[in-house]
Amino acid sequence: MRTFKIEYKSSLDLSGPSELVYIVSVKGAAGYGKIVEDTASFSVTIKNPCIDPAFVAIAFAPGALRDASYVLFEYPDTGFTFSHDAFSVVTKPFQHAMCGGLTY
């Protein structure tokens, strides 16, 4: 079994909005005098890590975020506001800023 590592840390272009599938072809040659060649193909799915909670998460200090809910139109004149402690965005397998700012 052989391992291929595909790494592109510059942008999310290779994944598209959610995921893209690529076909990878590998051609090998071996021999002395009489060369034998063969080609094999396999598919690779590159997923956008910014929409998968296994790769991006919000890290709060324990107890920093209290439970809160807001029913639309519950407070028609004043709205509903709550505050929370600071948080950080944690990305795996390495820290990066490709996902942009957090919106909610």
C-alpha positions in Angstrom: 0.0 0.0 0.0 1.3 3.5 -0.9 0.3 6.7 0.7 -0.3 10.0 -1.1 -0.4 13.3 0.8 -2.3 16.1 -0.9 -1.8 19.4 0.9 -2.8 22.9 -0.2 -2.8 25.5 2.5 -3.2 28.6 0.4 -6.9 28.7 -0.1 -10.1 26.7 -0.2 -10.4 26.8 -4.0 -9.8 23.1 -4.4 -12.8 22.1 -2.2 -15.4 24.4 -3.7 -18.3 25.5 -1.5 -18.7 22.0 0.1 -16.6 19.4 -1.7 -15.2 18.4 -5.0 -14.1 15.0 -6.4 -10.9 14.7 -8.4 -9.6 11.7 -10.3 -5.9 11.0 -9.8 -4.0 8.9 -12.2 -0.6 7.4 -11.4 1.7 6.0 -14.0 4.6 3.7 -13.1 7.4 2.1 -15.0 9.8 -0.6 -13.9 12.3 -3.0 -15.5 15.7 -3.2 -17.0 15.9 -3.7 -20.7 12.2 -4.4 -21.1 10.3 -1.7 -19.4 6.8 -2.5 -18.0 4.4 0.3 -17.5 1.1 0.5 -15.8 -1.4 3.1 -14.8 -3.9 3.2 -11.9 -6.6 5.8 -11.1 -8.4 6.6 -7.9 -10.8 9.4 -6.8 -10.0 11.9 -4.1 -12.8 13.9 -2.4 -11.6 17.3 -1.1 -14.0 18.6 1.5 -14.3 22.2 2.7 -13.1 22.1 6.3 -14.9 25.3 7.3 -18.3 23.6 7.3 -17.3 20.4 9.1 -17.3 20.5 12.9 -14.5 17.9 12.9 -12.2 20.6 11.4 -13.4 23.9 12.9 -14.9 24.7 16.3 -15.5 27.5 18.7 -13.5 27.2 21.9 -15.0 28.9 25.0 -13.6 28.7 28.5 -15.7 26.3 30.6 -19.0 27.9 31.6 -18.3 31.0 29.4 -21.5 30.7 27.3 -24.8 30.5 29.1 -27.9 28.9 27.5 -29.9 31.5 25.7 -32.7 31.4 23.2 -34.5 33.9 21.1 -37.8 33.4 19.4 -38.2 35.5 16.3 -40.6 38.4 16.9 -40.7 37.7 20.7 -39.3 41.2 21.4 -40.6 43.2 18.4 -39.7 46.6 19.7 -36.5 46.1 21.6 -34.9 42.9 20.2 -32.9 40.6 22.3 -29.3 41.0 23.3 -27.0 38.9 25.4 -23.2 38.9 25.9 -20.6 36.2 26.4 -17.0 35.9 27.2 -14.3 35.9 24.5 -13.8 32.8 22.4 -11.4 31.5 19.8 -11.9 29.6 16.6 -9.9 26.4 16.5 -9.1 24.7 13.2 -7.7 21.2 12.6 -5.3 19.7 11.7 -3.5 23.1 11.7 -4.4 26.6 12.7 -5.4 28.8 9.8 -7.6 31.8 8.9 -8.9 30.5 5.6 -12.5 30.2 6.9 -12.7 34.0 7.4 -14.6 35.7 10.2 -17.3 34.1 12.2 -20.8 35.1 11.4 -24.0 34.2 13.3 
